[in-house]
Amino acid sequence: HIAAVRFTPRSVKMTDAEIFWLVRADAKPKDYSVEKLKGLWEVTYLEDRWITENNHQGIESASYSLGRYAAVETGPTRFVKWYMTEVVPAATRQTNGG
């Protein structure tokens, strides 16, 4: 399974927060437990949600400077590159019958 969290900014002080789990299309309810899927990710999601909901405090700070990711956070950049080169093309091939 994959747990995915999406934070969609609506304004400086408002963000929509969603979490969803992706399982194989052919998975049957006996193949996975919703409660087990929710376990760790629900706690992580609540922590991330709190950070995101309070992020405006940092943005409104005089110390804030615009930027995408910190130089030490190479993980998010690598993940986005991997996703865009591996997952998106594969999904497009399946959608187009390839």
C-alpha positions as CSV (number, residue, x, y, z in Angstrom):
1,H,0.0,0.0,0.0
2,I,0.9,3.6,-0.3
3,A,-0.2,6.3,2.1
4,A,-0.6,9.7,0.5
5,V,-1.1,13.0,2.1
6,R,-2.1,16.1,0.2
7,F,-2.0,19.5,1.7
8,T,-3.6,22.1,-0.6
9,P,-3.0,25.7,0.3
10,R,-6.1,27.9,0.0
11,S,-4.6,31.1,1.5
12,V,-1.7,32.1,3.8
13,K,-3.8,30.9,6.8
14,M,-5.8,28.1,5.3
15,T,-4.9,24.7,3.9
16,D,-7.0,21.6,3.1
17,A,-5.5,18.4,4.5
18,E,-6.3,15.0,3.2
19,I,-4.9,11.5,3.7
20,F,-5.7,8.5,1.5
21,W,-4.3,5.0,1.0
22,L,-3.7,3.4,-2.3
23,V,-3.9,-0.4,-2.6
24,R,-3.7,-2.7,-5.6
25,A,-6.7,-2.6,-7.9
26,D,-7.1,-6.3,-7.5
27,A,-6.8,-6.3,-3.7
28,K,-9.7,-7.8,-1.8
29,P,-10.8,-6.7,1.7
30,K,-9.1,-9.8,3.1
31,D,-5.7,-8.7,1.7
32,Y,-5.4,-5.7,4.0
33,S,-6.8,-4.2,7.2
34,V,-8.0,-0.7,7.2
35,E,-7.2,-0.4,10.9
36,K,-3.6,-1.5,10.3
37,L,-3.3,0.9,7.3
38,K,-4.5,3.8,9.5
39,G,-2.2,3.0,12.5
40,L,1.0,4.8,12.1
41,W,-0.1,7.1,9.3
42,E,-3.0,8.6,11.2
43,V,-0.6,9.8,13.9
44,T,1.9,11.0,11.3
45,Y,-0.9,12.8,9.4
46,L,-2.1,14.6,12.5
47,E,1.4,15.8,13.3
48,D,1.9,17.0,9.7
49,R,-1.5,18.6,9.7
50,W,-0.6,20.6,12.8
51,I,2.7,21.7,11.2
52,T,0.9,22.7,8.0
53,E,-2.0,24.5,9.8
54,N,0.6,26.5,11.8
55,N,3.0,27.1,9.0
56,H,1.6,30.6,8.4
57,Q,3.3,31.7,11.7
58,G,6.7,31.1,10.1
59,I,5.7,32.6,6.8
60,E,4.5,35.8,8.5
61,S,7.8,35.9,10.5
62,A,10.4,38.6,9.6
63,S,13.0,35.8,9.3
64,Y,11.1,34.0,6.5
65,S,12.7,33.8,3.0
66,L,11.1,32.3,-0.1
67,G,12.4,28.9,-1.3
68,R,11.2,25.5,-2.3
69,Y,13.0,22.9,-0.1
70,A,15.9,23.3,2.3
71,A,19.3,22.3,0.8
72,V,19.5,19.4,3.2
73,E,16.0,18.0,2.3
74,T,17.0,16.2,-0.9
75,G,14.4,13.5,-0.2
76,P,11.3,15.4,-1.4
77,T,13.1,16.5,-4.6
78,R,14.2,13.0,-5.4
79,F,10.7,11.7,-4.7
80,V,9.1,14.2,-7.1
81,K,11.6,13.4,-9.8
82,W,11.0,9.7,-9.4
83,Y,7.3,10.0,-9.4
84,M,7.2,12.2,-12.5
85,T,9.6,9.9,-14.4
86,E,8.3,6.5,-13.3
87,V,4.7,6.7,-12.0
88,V,3.1,9.3,-14.2
89,P,4.3,7.7,-17.5
90,A,3.2,4.3,-16.4
91,A,-0.2,5.6,-15.4
92,T,-0.5,7.3,-18.8
93,R,0.4,4.1,-20.6
94,Q,-2.3,2.2,-18.7
95,T,-4.9,4.9,-19.4
96,N,-4.1,5.0,-23.1
97,G,-4.1,1.2,-23.4
98,G,-0.3,0.9,-23.7
